[in-house]
């Protein structure tokens, strides 16, 4: 806790580390610090610093700390094993070969004396005779840890079209005693390799999410805040038309904020993994009419039509999430269709599924973008300028529908407009 830990870093060095974030030259950075417990014990901690600016407030530095004592201790144990006596050589080799992280042992001349299967897999069986040959598989420019000294972790990108990043750390081995294995007698170095491609991608998604969310929150929060300040001045100074206009603006932005929060909650519930939800019986003919009516009120000037086939079977789903998906799809159709557009919702059975199709007469999209429209933060270049958005809604729709065991699709309509649809499973009759 804050009362029992002290950072082993003076204020000046901390300011130097945070200056690029405060000046806007970096969005985030991760560093490893050492904290001192009041008992005197030193704790290694990996800290992510993120610069966050909220509307109406000065920028703040948010720090997320993670205890890496276990990882450091594991690396230290590995180094101690490497310094063990000859009698433990077989045990050492077994541990290294069984490790999930790549391990390469190099002699002082760079010759490789040991490479475990994980290292060979990381480098696509490219572990050759020397350390320099390993480094040749990475893109030039980055500085790799030097042999004979403790270095890293540093992240290096492998050559090739696919983006892959490997984290490298080096740990020198000091010889102790004549009984040590011959390959460790002359200043060998252990090099640890770890694939951090997925971790970097997830961090990039988190950074983008924070940026998009802060941008999307700014407009509704500012409008609601400013409107409430105007109304708080008293009714005597405002005529009825102005009051009504301010109320309408607050209502519109509050609805926008509510839907954004709904999408964010869905994102945080699933995290970065797929999940399964919705095993309840749902009658779409009862759920959809209320959703369509609410969108008619929200989008005056746009006509909505709902066509539901008779005798529609019960589906397996979650009614709340079905409403959220349909609202997002109807809202998208109205937003991009513009004034005087027509949006149609068609619900019909198809074998073991029920199809829900949202049809609009808006600008549509190029056929090649159909799959990308459901990617997180993606917005079609052909329509992005026509309306604001965060690029979250369709991604959430796809996540929710797939979690309920359904399918989702987008196709341009002949001539003009687009179809966004999804299917849900018909509930089996037991």
Helices and strands as residue ranges (DSSP letters): E 5-7, H 11-22, E 28-37, E 42-52, E 60-67, H 69-82, G 86-88, H 89-98, E 102-106, E 112-115, H 117-122, H 131-135, E 151-157, E 165-172, G 182-184, E 189-195, H 197-232, G 235-237, H 240-270, E 280-282, H 284-298, E 303-308, E 315-317, H 319-337, E 342-350, E 353-360, G 367-369, G 372-374, G 384-386, H 393-403, E 407-412, E 418-425
